[in-house]
Amino acid sequence: MSGNRLQRHFEGARRAGRRSLIVYLCGGDPDLAATERLVPALAAAGADVIEIGVPFSDPLADGPTIQAASQRALAAGTTLAGILDMVARLRGGGCEVPLVLMGYLNPIVRMGVGAFVARAAAAGVDGCIVPDLPLEEAALLGDPAEARGLSLVLLAAPTTPPERLRAIGERTRGFLYYVSVTGVTGARAALPPELPAELDRVRAVSQAPVAVGFGISEPEQARALAAHADAVVVGSALVAEIARSRGAPDGPVALVRALAAAVHGP
């Protein structure tokens, strides 16, 4: 197997016929020290890939739960540079779970695309998701990222036309992030009944593994969708649990363990 940790994980999972659990937490919520403790704990609990959110003042794709987490992280002094330094410490401590940064273009441009890519690669980041970077502009970050061994993960939604969906499936690296609902992130009691059929359609045209996210909060939802996707993403439910536990690992670890059991199956 080749590529970075993210690519190697999905290559191995595909060969084994195994579905993957991707979880999201906001870097720096309640502070970076808590995030640094949580990442290896969540990996040990069964998270196959961990997205670390880069807090931003105007997170247009995020609902109230992650918006609040982002504000707490910013108030705690969290920066993109600080998150990259934390990733480097995690890698130095032996943490090998695939790590993907999820954030917005503004902090990356402010740091400088070249500088960001170089620092992210050196720190041990495996990929990034940038919701406000459209397919037409993907080369801005995707080309230098790929040259440094990083995966730029692109998103598609239920409103994405077929030809555009195919183009996203060709351009994305690591996996394709399929947004399960129109709107913003946030746990939902029910997901669209047509979602399984949509996922089957997306997987048929994507050259990359397909991960489904937005709205998934419970193990039963994760179990049902794992039959139609390569990976299931859970974010807001975990962020809410981190807030309830004030960064302590017990509650978040229990949630991830239950989700992993549902996604991985017997």
C-alpha positions in Angstrom: 0.0 0.0 0.0 1.1 3.6 -0.8 0.2 7.1 0.1 -0.3 8.8 3.4 -2.0 7.3 6.5 -5.5 8.3 5.2 -5.0 6.6 1.8 -3.4 3.6 3.3 -6.3 3.2 5.8 -8.9 3.2 3.1 -6.9 0.9 0.9 -6.7 -1.6 3.7 -10.3 -1.2 4.7 -11.5 -1.8 1.2 -9.4 -5.0 0.9 -10.9 -6.2 4.2 -14.4 -5.2 3.2 -14.6 -3.1 6.4 -16.4 0.2 6.9 -14.7 3.1 8.7 -15.7 5.5 11.4 -14.6 9.2 11.0 -15.1 11.5 13.9 -14.8 15.3 14.2 -13.8 17.4 17.1 -13.1 21.1 17.2 -9.4 21.8 17.9 -9.0 23.9 21.0 -12.4 23.1 22.5 -12.3 23.6 25.5 -8.5 24.1 24.9 -5.7 22.5 22.9 -4.5 20.5 25.8 -7.9 18.7 26.0 -7.9 18.1 22.3 -4.4 16.6 22.5 -5.6 14.2 25.2 -8.8 13.3 23.3 -7.3 12.4 19.9 -5.4 9.3 21.0 -8.2 8.3 23.4 -10.8 8.5 20.5 -8.5 6.5 18.2 -8.1 3.8 20.9 -11.9 3.7 21.2 -12.3 2.9 17.6 -12.2 6.1 15.5 -10.5 5.2 12.2 -9.9 8.7 11.0 -10.1 11.9 13.1 -11.1 15.3 11.7 -9.7 18.2 13.7 -11.7 21.4 13.2 -9.8 24.6 12.8 -11.9 27.2 14.5 -13.1 30.2 12.5 -15.2 33.2 13.2 -17.7 32.6 10.3 -18.1 28.8 9.9 -20.7 28.9 7.1 -21.2 25.1 6.9 -21.6 24.5 10.6 -24.7 24.5 12.8 -25.1 25.9 16.3 -23.2 23.1 18.1 -20.0 23.4 16.1 -20.3 27.2 15.9 -20.4 27.4 19.7 -17.3 25.0 19.9 -15.5 27.2 17.5 -16.2 30.3 19.5 -15.0 28.6 22.7 -11.8 27.5 20.9 -11.1 31.0 19.6 -11.7 32.4 23.0 -9.1 30.0 24.4 -6.6 31.4 21.9 -6.6 28.5 19.4 -4.9 29.2 16.0 -4.1 27.2 12.9 -0.5 27.3 13.8 -1.2 26.0 17.3 -3.2 23.1 15.9 -0.3 22.2 13.5 2.1 22.3 16.5 -0.3 20.0 18.4 -0.4 17.5 15.5 3.4 17.4 15.5 3.4 16.6 19.2 0.9 13.9 18.7 2.9 12.3 15.9 6.1 12.6 18.1 4.2 10.8 20.8 3.4 7.9 18.5 -0.2 8.7 17.5 -0.6 7.2 14.0 -4.4 7.6 13.4 -5.1 9.4 10.1 -5.6 13.1 10.9 -7.5 15.5 8.6 -7.9 19.2 9.3 -11.4 20.6 8.6 -11.6 24.3 8.3 -12.1 27.3 6.0 -10.0 28.9 3.4 -9.3 32.3 5.2 -6.9 31.0 7.8 -5.0 29.0 5.2 -4.7 32.0 2.8 -3.6 34.2 5.8 -0.8 31.7 6.6 0.0 31.3 2.9 -1.0 28.2 1.0 2.6 27.1 0.4 3.5 27.7 4.1 0.4 25.9 5.3 1.0 22.8 3.1 4.6 22.6 4.1 3.9 23.0 7.8 0.9 20.5 7.7 3.0 17.9 5.9 5.9 18.3 8.3 3.6 18.1 11.3 2.0 14.8 10.1 -1.4 16.0 8.8 -2.8 13.6 6.2 -5.4 15.7 4.5 -7.7 18.7 4.7 -11.4 19.5 4.1 -12.2 23.1 3.1 -16.0 23.5 2.7 -15.7 27.0 1.1 -13.2 25.9 -1.6 -15.3 24.9 -4.7 -14.3 22.4 -7.3 -13.3 25.1 -9.8 -10.7 26.4 -7.3 -9.6 23.1 -5.9 -6.2 23.3 -7.7 -5.3 26.3 -5.5 -4.8 24.0 -2.5 -5.1 20.5 -4.0 -2.1 20.7 -6.3 0.5 21.8 -3.7 -1.1 19.5 -1.2 -0.8 16.5 -3.4 2.8 17.4 -4.2 3.5 17.2 -0.4 1.6 13.9 0.1 -1.6 15.5 1.5 -5.1 14.7 0.5 -7.6 17.4 -0.4 -11.1 16.0 0.4 -13.9 17.5 -1.6 -17.6 17.6 -0.7 -20.8 16.8 -2.6 -24.4 17.2 -1.6 -27.9 15.9 -2.6 -28.2 19.0 -4.9 -24.9 18.2 -6.8 -25.7 17.5 -10.5 -24.5 14.2 -11.9 -21.7 15.5 -14.1 -20.4 17.7 -11.3 -20.6 14.7 -8.9 -18.5 12.7 -11.3 -15.9 15.4 -11.5 -15.7 15.7 -7.8 -15.3 12.0 -7.5 -12.4 12.2 -9.9 -10.7 15.2 -8.2 -11.1 14.4 -4.5 -8.3 12.6 -2.7 -8.5 10.4 0.4 -12.3 10.1 0.2 -15.3 12.0 -1.0 -17.3 13.6 1.7 -21.0 13.3 0.9 -23.2 15.7 2.8 -26.4 13.8 3.8 -28.7 16.7 4.0 -29.0 20.3 2.6 -28.1 22.8 5.2 -25.5 22.9 8.0 -24.0 20.4 10.4 -26.0 19.3 13.4 -27.4 16.1 15.0 -30.8 15.1 13.6 -33.3 12.6 14.9 -34.1 11.3 11.4 -32.2 11.3 8.1 -33.8 11.4 4.6 -35.3 8.1 3.6 -33.7 8.4 0.1 -30.2 8.7 1.5 -29.2 5.0 1.1 -30.1 5.1 -2.6 -28.2 8.4 -3.0 -25.1 6.9 -1.4 -25.3 3.9 -3.8 -25.4 6.3 -6.7 -22.5 8.3 -5.4 -20.3 5.3 -4.8 -21.0 4.1 -8.4 -19.4 7.2 -9.9 -16.7 8.1 -7.4 -13.2 6.9 -7.8 -12.5 7.5 -4.1 -14.1 6.0 -1.0 -17.4 7.7 0.0 -17.9 9.0 3.5 -21.3 10.3 4.6 -21.7 13.0 7.2 -23.9 15.8 8.6 -26.8 14.8 10.9 -25.6 11.4 12.0 -25.7 11.2 15.8 -26.7 7.7 16.9 -25.2 4.2 16.5 -28.3 2.9 14.8 -28.1 5.7 12.2 -24.4 4.9 11.7 -25.1 1.2 11.4 -27.7 1.7 8.7 -25.6 4.0 6.6 -22.5 1.9 6.9 -24.1 -0.6 4.6 -24.2 2.1 1.8 -21.0 4.0 2.3 -17.3 3.4 2.9 -17.3 5.5 6.0 -19.6 7.3 8.4 -18.8 10.7 9.8 -20.0 11.9 13.2 -19.3 15.4 14.4 -21.9 17.5 16.2 -22.9 14.7 18.6 -19.3 14.2 19.6 -18.7 17.9 20.0 -21.8 18.2 22.2 -20.5 15.3 24.3 -17.1 17.0 24.7 -18.9 20.2 25.8 -20.9 18.2 28.4 -17.9 16.5 29.7 -15.8 19.7 29.6 -13.1 18.0 27.7 -12.8 14.9 30.0 -12.5 11.7 27.9 -15.0 9.3 29.5 -18.2 10.5 27.8 -16.6 11.1 24.3 -14.8 7.7 24.5 -18.0 5.9 25.4 -19.9 7.5 22.4 -17.1 6.7 19.9 -16.9 3.1 21.2 -20.6 2.7 20.6 -20.4 4.2 17.1 -17.4 2.1 16.2 -19.2 -1.1 17.2 -22.1 -0.1 15.0 -20.0 0.9 12.0 -17.5 -2.0 12.2 -20.1 -4.6 12.8 -19.4 -8.1 14.3 
